[in-house]
Amino acid sequence: MLDSTYQTILGHLILKSGKGDLRMAKSNIGVRPAAALAALALCAIFSCACSQNKQNTSSEGTPVLSRAPQTTYPMPPLQADAAGGGLGWTLLDGQRSRLSDYQGKVLVIDFYATWCAPCRESIPHLVGLDRRLATQGLQVVGLNVGGPDDRVKVAAFAGEFNIEYPLGFPDKAVTDLFLSDNETIPQTFVFDRKGQLLKRFIGYDNSMPKQLGEVIQPALTEKAD
């Protein structure tokens, strides 16, 4: 049973639109074939996100979002003494890291897979943000959710894209919290210096770099208490 703080955090992460739920889409296929076929036809038109459950190595995303990246309302600060603050991941070098370790920085967490085409499109922009704004207090962290077979490819992936920010593998509790309502990737979360979630992006398209900048820049100018 989740404690009340954890439930509050999870509740704020659920998208208000109700769209993009992979598990619901799967369950509907057996009940309404016509609706499922229509949904698949719609998915073939757009390409801005991948499914964790199926590798996507082309521009034909499956499944995908049918609109620009969505966001959610802010959730409570992930402080060290709060339920979310102790959540963490294992870095490539085996070291452990937690959300609460990054208080005082503007934190960008990117959930990705090496085989996800939209993820690969988004990475150069994240690399650029890291290089330009790290000295101002920005911290980008990439968390791989591509499955066991994808883990061995992360080091080469980092070299291919010249990634200098930390890469790791999230604990199950992290993916349960952040991706339970929608498993499409990439997903990018932006936290302010106090650990407050500012915005969540699902998928990637040409509008996202501007939107990210509009969230990150003001956050960098604010000081943590």
N, C-alpha and C positions, 0 to 999 in steps of 0.2 A: 504494500500500500504506500503510495507516494505521500510525503508529508504535505502540509498545506502550502508551504512556500514553493515547493517544487510544482505542485498543481497550479499555483498562480502563474508561475513562469511559463509552464507548458500551455496554459490557457491563452496567454497573450501571443503565443507563437502560431496559433491556429489561424489560417487565412480566413477572412470574412467571406470571401467569394465562394468558397467550397469547391472551386475548380482545381483540376490538376491532381486529384487524389488517385494515385496509381492503383491502390487496392480496390477502391470503389469501382474504378473503370474496369478492372478485371472481373469483379463479381457481376457486373452488369452485362458482360458479353454473353453469358449463358442464359440470361433472362430476356434480353431484348436484342436479338440479332440485328435488327434493322438499325437500332440506335447505335449499336457498337460499330457497324459498318460505316455509318455516317461520321462517327467520332474518328475512326481510322482515316477516313478521307480527309477530314479536317487536319489531322496530325501531319499528313503528308505534305500539306501546303506550307506549314510553318516550321522553322528550324532555329530554336533558340535555347533548347535544353535537352538533356539526355536522361535516360532512366538508369538508376543504379543497377537494375536487374538485367540489363542488356547492353552489351558493348555497342558503341556508336562510333564508327571510324570514318563516316562520310558526312556530307552536309545534310543528309536526310535524318533529322532528329526523330527519336522514337522512345517514349512519347514526348511531345513538346508542348510549349505553351502557345496559346492562340492570341496572345497580346503581349504588350511590353512587360518587363519585370514588375512583379507585384511587391508590395511592402506590407508590414504589419505595424500595429501600434507598439510603442515602447513597452518593454517589460521591466520588472523591478531590477535594480542594480545587482550585478553578480559580485557581491562583496565576499571577502574571505570567510566571513561568519555566516553567509547565506548558503542555501542549498546548492545553488549553481556555481558558487565560487570555487568549490573543490573539484569540479569536473575538469578533466584534462585529457592528455594524449601523450603518446610516446614519439619522440623525435627520431630522426634518421640515425642519430648517433647513440640511441638508446636512452638518452636522458628523458626525464619526465617534466612535463610542463602543465600548468593549470591556468584557467581563465583568470583567476585572481592574481596571478603573477604579473599581469600586464596592466594593473591599475596604475594610473598616472600617464598612460599612453592612449592614443587613439588606436584602437585595435580593429583590424579587418581580418575576419576569418573566412577563408574561401574553401568550400567543400567541392572537390573535383575528382576526376579520374583521368588517367593518361590517355585513355582511348576515346574520351568524350570530345567530339569536334567543337562544340560551343565552348567547352572548358579551355581547349587549346587556343581558341580565338581570344578568350578573356585574359589569359596569362600574361601576354606581353604588356597589357595595360597595367596589370598589378605590379609587374616588375618595374615599370616606369614610375609608378606611384612610390614604390619602395625606395627607389634610387633618389627621387627628387625630394621626398618628404620625411625620410627616416630621421634626419638630423633635427626636424621640427617636432618629433615625438610620435610619428606614425609607425605602427608595427603591423606588418602583414604576416599572416600565418596560413599556410596551405595544408589542409587536412584531406588525405586521400581516402576515398570511400569506394574505390573501384573494385574491391574484392581481393581475396588472397593472391590470386595470380597477378594482380596489378602492382602489388607491393614491391616486387623485385624490379620493377621498371621505373620506380620513382627516381632513383639516383641518376639514371640516364636521362630521364625527363627533365630533371633539374639542369643537367648539363646542356641539353638541347636548347632550353629557353633562357639559359644564363640566370637561373633563379638564385638569388642570394638570401632571400628571407627564409625563415624556418619552415621545414616541411615535416609533417608527422602523420601518425595514424591515431584517430580518435578512439577513446573508450566507447563501449557500447552505450553507456549512459549519456554520452555526448550526442551520438547520432539519434538516440531515442528522444532526447529533448528537442534538438534542433530540426530534425528531419522527419519526425513521426507523422506529421500531417501531410507532408508532400516530399516525396523522395527524388524528385527530379533534380538534376545538377546541370551546371554549377549553381550553387547557392552561396551568397555572400552576405555576411552580417557585419555591421559597423557599430562599434561601441565607443562611447566617449571616454574621457579620462577617468570618470568615476565608475566605469563599468556598466553604464546604462546603455541598453540597446537603442540605437538611433534609427536604424533602418535595416530591413531585410530585402535582398534582391533575389529573385528566383529566375534563373535563365540568364541569357546574355544577348543583347542586341546593340546596335550602334548608339542607342540613347544612354546606355549604362555608364560609359566613361564620364559624361557630363553630370549625370545624376550622382555618381559616386563623389565627384569633385565638389558638388554643391553640399553634400553631407559632411565630407571630411574637412574641407577648409575651415568652416566656422568652428568645428570641434577642436581643431588644432590651436585656435586662438584662445580657447578657454583654458583656465587653470583648474586642476583638481584641488578640492579642499583638503 
